[in-house]
Amino acid sequence: MPTPLLLEQDLETDVQNIPNYAVRVETCFARRLESGDVRITGTVINTGLTRLQTPYLYFTVHDRFGTLLREEVTAAGVKFIQGGEEIAIEVLIPDCSTSAALVRVLAST
């Protein structure tokens, strides 16, 4: 039986910002690629007034039933984020299941 062709597909995203926390995920888009990897792009902002250490992003990938398929923790790509500064993020989560349907994201320092 031939291997089915994987098509690129946009995934649902669920941003879970912590109330009263300075680092926030402003936008987040997730797309499953033909390779089975998931590419996540978006922006993170420091809503506070002071410079913060490297923000970290915690991602979980789920199927349409909510089953956890993959977890990933990554740095946002900068050493510091100034108060009021907004930075772009791009993360590739390799080898996700073809049943990936939802990506949840949380920012922390």
Contacts in CASP RR format, 6 or more apart in sequence:
PFRMAT RR
TARGET T0000
AUTHOR 0000-0000-0000
METHOD contacts of the structure
MODEL  1
MPTPLLLEQDLETDVQNIPNYAVRVETCFARRLESGDVRITGTVINTGLT
RLQTPYLYFTVHDRFGTLLREEVTAAGVKFIQGGEEIAIEVLIPDCSTSA
ALVRVLAST
5 34 0 8 1.000
6 32 0 8 1.000
6 33 0 8 1.000
6 34 0 8 1.000
6 35 0 8 1.000
6 36 0 8 1.000
6 98 0 8 1.000
7 34 0 8 1.000
8 31 0 8 1.000
8 32 0 8 1.000
8 33 0 8 1.000
8 34 0 8 1.000
9 31 0 8 1.000
9 32 0 8 1.000
10 29 0 8 1.000
10 30 0 8 1.000
10 31 0 8 1.000
10 32 0 8 1.000
11 30 0 8 1.000
11 31 0 8 1.000
11 32 0 8 1.000
11 38 0 8 1.000
11 100 0 8 1.000
11 101 0 8 1.000
11 102 0 8 1.000
11 103 0 8 1.000
12 30 0 8 1.000
12 101 0 8 1.000
12 102 0 8 1.000
12 103 0 8 1.000
13 28 0 8 1.000
13 29 0 8 1.000
13 30 0 8 1.000
13 40 0 8 1.000
13 102 0 8 1.000
13 103 0 8 1.000
13 104 0 8 1.000
13 105 0 8 1.000
14 102 0 8 1.000
14 103 0 8 1.000
14 104 0 8 1.000
14 105 0 8 1.000
15 25 0 8 1.000
15 28 0 8 1.000
15 104 0 8 1.000
15 105 0 8 1.000
15 106 0 8 1.000
16 104 0 8 1.000
16 105 0 8 1.000
16 106 0 8 1.000
17 24 0 8 1.000
17 25 0 8 1.000
17 106 0 8 1.000
17 107 0 8 1.000
18 106 0 8 1.000
18 107 0 8 1.000
18 108 0 8 1.000
21 107 0 8 1.000
21 108 0 8 1.000
22 46 0 8 1.000
22 47 0 8 1.000
22 48 0 8 1.000
22 50 0 8 1.000
22 52 0 8 1.000
22 83 0 8 1.000
23 44 0 8 1.000
23 45 0 8 1.000
23 46 0 8 1.000
23 47 0 8 1.000
23 52 0 8 1.000
23 55 0 8 1.000
23 81 0 8 1.000
23 107 0 8 1.000
23 108 0 8 1.000
23 109 0 8 1.000
24 44 0 8 1.000
24 45 0 8 1.000
24 47 0 8 1.000
24 107 0 8 1.000
25 42 0 8 1.000
25 43 0 8 1.000
25 44 0 8 1.000
25 57 0 8 1.000
25 105 0 8 1.000
25 106 0 8 1.000
25 107 0 8 1.000
26 42 0 8 1.000
26 43 0 8 1.000
26 44 0 8 1.000
26 45 0 8 1.000
26 86 0 8 1.000
27 42 0 8 1.000
27 43 0 8 1.000
28 40 0 8 1.000
28 41 0 8 1.000
28 42 0 8 1.000
28 103 0 8 1.000
28 105 0 8 1.000
29 40 0 8 1.000
29 41 0 8 1.000
29 42 0 8 1.000
30 38 0 8 1.000
30 39 0 8 1.000
30 40 0 8 1.000
30 103 0 8 1.000
31 38 0 8 1.000
31 39 0 8 1.000
31 40 0 8 1.000
32 38 0 8 1.000
32 96 0 8 1.000
32 98 0 8 1.000
32 100 0 8 1.000
33 39 0 8 1.000
36 95 0 8 1.000
36 96 0 8 1.000
36 98 0 8 1.000
36 100 0 8 1.000
37 92 0 8 1.000
37 93 0 8 1.000
37 94 0 8 1.000
37 95 0 8 1.000
37 96 0 8 1.000
38 61 0 8 1.000
38 92 0 8 1.000
38 93 0 8 1.000
38 96 0 8 1.000
38 100 0 8 1.000
38 103 0 8 1.000
39 90 0 8 1.000
39 91 0 8 1.000
39 92 0 8 1.000
39 93 0 8 1.000
40 59 0 8 1.000
40 89 0 8 1.000
40 90 0 8 1.000
40 91 0 8 1.000
40 92 0 8 1.000
40 93 0 8 1.000
40 103 0 8 1.000
40 105 0 8 1.000
41 88 0 8 1.000
41 89 0 8 1.000
41 90 0 8 1.000
41 91 0 8 1.000
42 88 0 8 1.000
42 89 0 8 1.000
42 90 0 8 1.000
43 86 0 8 1.000
43 87 0 8 1.000
43 88 0 8 1.000
43 89 0 8 1.000
44 55 0 8 1.000
44 57 0 8 1.000
44 76 0 8 1.000
44 81 0 8 1.000
44 86 0 8 1.000
44 87 0 8 1.000
44 89 0 8 1.000
44 107 0 8 1.000
45 84 0 8 1.000
45 85 0 8 1.000
45 86 0 8 1.000
45 87 0 8 1.000
46 52 0 8 1.000
46 55 0 8 1.000
46 81 0 8 1.000
46 82 0 8 1.000
46 83 0 8 1.000
46 84 0 8 1.000
46 85 0 8 1.000
46 86 0 8 1.000
47 83 0 8 1.000
47 84 0 8 1.000
48 83 0 8 1.000
48 84 0 8 1.000
49 83 0 8 1.000
49 84 0 8 1.000
50 83 0 8 1.000
51 80 0 8 1.000
51 81 0 8 1.000
51 82 0 8 1.000
51 83 0 8 1.000
52 80 0 8 1.000
52 81 0 8 1.000
52 83 0 8 1.000
52 109 0 8 1.000
53 79 0 8 1.000
53 80 0 8 1.000
53 109 0 8 1.000
54 75 0 8 1.000
54 76 0 8 1.000
54 77 0 8 1.000
54 78 0 8 1.000
54 79 0 8 1.000
54 80 0 8 1.000
54 81 0 8 1.000
54 109 0 8 1.000
55 75 0 8 1.000
55 76 0 8 1.000
55 78 0 8 1.000
55 81 0 8 1.000
55 107 0 8 1.000
55 108 0 8 1.000
55 109 0 8 1.000
56 73 0 8 1.000
56 74 0 8 1.000
56 75 0 8 1.000
56 76 0 8 1.000
56 107 0 8 1.000
56 108 0 8 1.000
56 109 0 8 1.000
57 73 0 8 1.000
57 74 0 8 1.000
57 75 0 8 1.000
57 76 0 8 1.000
57 89 0 8 1.000
57 91 0 8 1.000
57 105 0 8 1.000
57 106 0 8 1.000
57 107 0 8 1.000
58 71 0 8 1.000
58 72 0 8 1.000
58 73 0 8 1.000
58 105 0 8 1.000
58 106 0 8 1.000
58 107 0 8 1.000
58 108 0 8 1.000
59 70 0 8 1.000
59 71 0 8 1.000
59 72 0 8 1.000
59 73 0 8 1.000
59 74 0 8 1.000
59 91 0 8 1.000
59 93 0 8 1.000
59 103 0 8 1.000
59 104 0 8 1.000
59 105 0 8 1.000
60 68 0 8 1.000
60 70 0 8 1.000
60 71 0 8 1.000
60 72 0 8 1.000
60 103 0 8 1.000
60 104 0 8 1.000
61 68 0 8 1.000
61 69 0 8 1.000
61 70 0 8 1.000
61 71 0 8 1.000
61 72 0 8 1.000
61 93 0 8 1.000
61 96 0 8 1.000
61 97 0 8 1.000
61 100 0 8 1.000
61 102 0 8 1.000
61 103 0 8 1.000
62 68 0 8 1.000
62 69 0 8 1.000
62 100 0 8 1.000
62 101 0 8 1.000
62 102 0 8 1.000
62 103 0 8 1.000
62 104 0 8 1.000
63 69 0 8 1.000
63 97 0 8 1.000
63 99 0 8 1.000
63 100 0 8 1.000
63 101 0 8 1.000
63 102 0 8 1.000
64 99 0 8 1.000
64 101 0 8 1.000
64 102 0 8 1.000
66 101 0 8 1.000
66 102 0 8 1.000
69 96 0 8 1.000
69 97 0 8 1.000
69 99 0 8 1.000
69 100 0 8 1.000
70 93 0 8 1.000
70 95 0 8 1.000
70 96 0 8 1.000
70 97 0 8 1.000
70 100 0 8 1.000
72 91 0 8 1.000
72 93 0 8 1.000
74 91 0 8 1.000
76 87 0 8 1.000
76 89 0 8 1.000
76 107 0 8 1.000
77 87 0 8 1.000
77 89 0 8 1.000
78 87 0 8 1.000
81 87 0 8 1.000
END
